[in-house]
Amino acid sequence: MHKNQFGITRMNLEHLKTFYVVASLGSFTEAAKALYMTQPAVSQQIQGIEHALRNPLFDRSKRQIRLTAKGKILFSYTQKLFGIFREIENVFSDLNHLLTGELTIAASAVMGNYFLSSFIGEFYKKYPLISIRLEMGDSAYVTHLVEEGLADVALSRHVKNLKHCKQKLLIKEPYVCVCGPISPLAAMKRSLSAKEFAENYLVMRQKGSRMRSKLEEWFKCVGVYEFLSMPVIEVNSLESSKQLIARGFGAAAFPSIAVRQELKRESLIMLSVENFSVTADYFLGYNDKRELSPAAFEFISLLTESMKPKDQI
């Protein structure tokens, strides 16, 4: 490589900017004013570029300077170059003011289907130019997306042995006991015992699911071990479970947020069960090794703020 070959260094960029302004304004004097430089300093920088490129860039033989053919070529490149710089500044200015950007949210079924739907709508109304993508799966999957940098935040149950996904408790959601409006249980005027509830618990989520594990733990705590061996209709969909219960297939317990609309429409009826106390803990997860984007930071801020009791806001 020739030792005098023109290289783009910080000094060169400053000189290129000077050339760009001179060429745009058609005047060394006006360029000096615009750049807050002396005219000799402007002339010196232009001469430096001409020396480096070994070509005159301006025709100075007339009263008004004009670009030479080689100068026009360089000017076209500097237009593109400083146009890109302006684009970079505008993009990051927009990002910092949440005028544009992307946000990927990973959520487990309950959080994605019932909790996030209204909140995402409110966030989108406030920041309509933020592109939002919702990924759903089990808790292990959505926290994995955050660890791998494929999602900004995860809303899920607590997952052990995570390396880069830091989880913070977001909400403790109570479970409620329900039956269908045509079920004989709906007409009962008293609380069910744990044993009666177990005998009518006909629709169950698949083995290994958190919902099933929660109910099994509670039945053990109240001494109803028969529940573990009772025949049930096993489904892997929360929505399917609700539909079966609504059609009169016994009773079940769901996170309250998952049946809020059904209880309001009375397509499901709430049951009272003695000593029933089951809650689901949902966590907000983010990668503590990566810097949050402005969109993700604002999403987390608004989400955690919305979780505060009204008297604390």
N, C-alpha and C positions, 0 to 999 in steps of 0.2 A: 504494500500500500504506500502511495506517495506521501511523504511527510507533510505536504501542503494541501492535501485533499480536504475539502470543506466538510466539517463535521458539525452536527447539530448539538451544540453545547448550550448551557444556560446563556452564556454571552452571545452566542450566535442567535438564539431566539430573541434576545433583546434587540439585536441588530436587525433581525428580520421584521420585528414589529415596527421598528423605526422606518425601514424601507416601505412596509405596508402602509403606514400612515402618510408618508411623503407621497407615495404613488396615488393614494386615495384622494389626498387634498391637492395634489399637483403643485406643492409649494414647500420648500425647505423652511421658510419662515413660519407658515401656518402650522406645519408639523411640529416645529420647535415649541410653539405656544401650546399645542394640544398635548404634547408629551412633557411639558414643564422642563424643557431642556434649552440650552443655548444653541443658536444656529450652528456655530462651529462644531459643537459636539455631535449634532445631527449629521453634518457633512462628513465628519470623521468616521462615524459608524457606517455611512453609505460607502465611503471609500474603502473601508475595511472589507465589506461584503464584495465589492467589485474586485478588489485585489484577490480575495479568496476564490472567487468564481472565475477570475481572469477574463472578465468581460465587463464593458461599461453597461450600466443599467439605465442611465438617464442621458438624454441628449441635452447638453447644456449650451449648445451653440446659439440658441435663440433666447429671447427674453423670458419666455415661459418654458419651464422644463417639460420634457416629454419622455416617456418610456421608450427605450430602444426595443428592438425585436426580442432580444434576450431578456430585457427588463419586463416585457409583457408576459413572457413565459413564467418568470419568477413570481410576478404579481398574481397570476392565476393560481399558482400553488399556495401562496400566502393567503389568498382569499379562502381557499379550502381549509388551510391549517387553522387560521384564527376563527373560521366558522365552526370548526369542530370544538375549539376551546370554548366558544360561546355556548354551544350545545351542552358541553359537559357542565358548565356553570349553571345553565338553566335547569338541567335534569336534577342536579344535586340541590339546587335551590327549591325545586318542586318537591323533592323527596323530603327535605328538611321541614317543609311546610305542609307535608302530607297532601300535596296536590296530585301526586301520582305514585306508583309503586305497586308492589305485589305482597300479598299476605297469604301464607299457606297454613291452615289450621288442621291439625289431626285430632280426631275425637273418637272415643268409644261410642257404642250404639246409643246408650241413654243420653249422653252429653250431646252427641251430634243430632239426634232425632228430636229431642225435646227441649234441652236446655239452650242450645246455641241458636236455634232457628230465629227466635225473636231478637236476640242480642246482635246477631250478624246483620239483621235487617236494620237495626238502629245505627250500627257502626257504618253501614253502607250509606244510609241517609246523610250522615255527617261527613263522610269522605267518599263521595260517589266515584271518584277517579282511581281509587285503590282497587286493584284487581284481586278478588278473594277466591281462594280455592279451598274446598273442604274435603279432606281425606278421612275415611272412616274405616275402622277395624277394631280388633280387640286391643286391650290396653298395652300388651307387649309390643304389638305392631306399631301403634301410633307413637309410643315413646321411642321406639327404634328409629322412626322417621326423624324425630328431633335430634337424636344422637348422631345421625348420619348427615344432618344439615339439609334434609329433604322437606322439613316442615319447620315453621317458626315457633309454634307452640303446640302443646298436646294437652287435651283435657281427658282424664282417664282415672282409673283406680290407681292405687299405689303399686309400683312395680319395684321389686328388689334388685339389687346388684346393677344398677345403672351407672355407667361411667361418666357420661357428660350431660345427662338430662337431670336437671335439678327440679324436684317436685315440691310444691307448696300446697298445703291444704286450702282448697277453694270453698267447698261447701259440704255440709253433712246433711244428706237428704234422707228424711224418714221414709220407711216403707209403710204402706197402708194395706189393710186386708179388704178384699172386695169379692163380690159375687155378681151374677147376672140378675136383671130385674125379674126374670121368670123363675129364678131358683127359689125353692121353699125357704132357703136361708134369709132371703130378702124380707120375708114377712115376720121374722123372729123379732121379738121385742126385748130380748135380753142379750147379754154378751155370751159368746161361745167360749167354752173351755178350750184349752190348748189341744186336748184329746179330740174334741168334736171338730175343731178346725182341721186337725191332721186327717181325720176320717173323710173330710170333704175336699181335701187338697188333691184334686184329680189331675190337674194340668201343671206340669213341672218343666222348667228349663233343663237343658241337657246337663249331664254330669260334668263337673269341672267348671261350670259357669259360676261367676261370683254370686249371682242371684240365688242359685240353688244352694251354694255353700253357706250363704248367710242364713237361709231358712233352716238348713240342717243343723247349724250351730245353735240356733235359738231353740229348736225342738229338743235338742240334747240338754240344753240348759234347764228347760222346764220339765225334763224327765219323760218326754214322749218319744221313746226310742222306737216304737212301732212304726213311726212315720217313715223311717229309713227303709223298711221292707214292704211298704204298701204299694200296690200297683198304681201307676200313674200314666197319663198321656204325656210322653216326653216330646218337646218341640225345641227347636234351636232358634226360634224367632220370638221376640217379645210381642210383636204385633199379633202373631198367630195365637200366642197365649191369651192375649186380651180378647180376641175374637171368640175363642172357645169358651172362656169364662162368661162372656156376654150372652152366649147362647145357652147358658144354664149348666155347663159342665163344672159343677162344684164351686170351690172358692180358691183364691190364691192371694199372694201378696206381691205388690210391685212398688218400685220407687214412686212416691207421690207425684213427682213431676211427669212421670210417664202415663198417668191415668187422669191427670187434671181435667182434660177436655171431656173424657168419658163420664167422669163423675158430674161434671157440669151439665152434660146432656142427659144424664141418668141412664146411659146405656150400661153403666156399671154402678153398683150400689156399695157403699162403704159398710163394712162389718166391724162390730166391736168384738175384740178377742181379749180375753183376760190375760193380763201381764205381757201383752205383745209389745215388744220394743226392739225394733231392728232399724238400723240406719246404714246408709251407704256413704262412704267418704270418697269425694271426687277431688282430684288434684290438678293443679296447673303446672305443666312442665315446660322447661325451656333449656336450651343448650348454654351452660355456663362457661363454655370455652369460645363462644362466638358472640360477636357484638350484635345486639338486637337492631333490626332495621327500625327506622322511625315509625313505620306502620305497625310493626309488632309491638314496639314499646307503647304506643298509644292504645293499641288493642288491650294489652295487659293492664294498663293503667285504668282504662274505662271499665274493664271487666271486674277488677278487684274493687274499684270504687262502688260499682253497682251491687256488690256482695255485702257491703257494710250495712248494718241496721240503720234505719232512717234517723234514729236519734243520735247516731254517731257522725252523721254527715254534716 
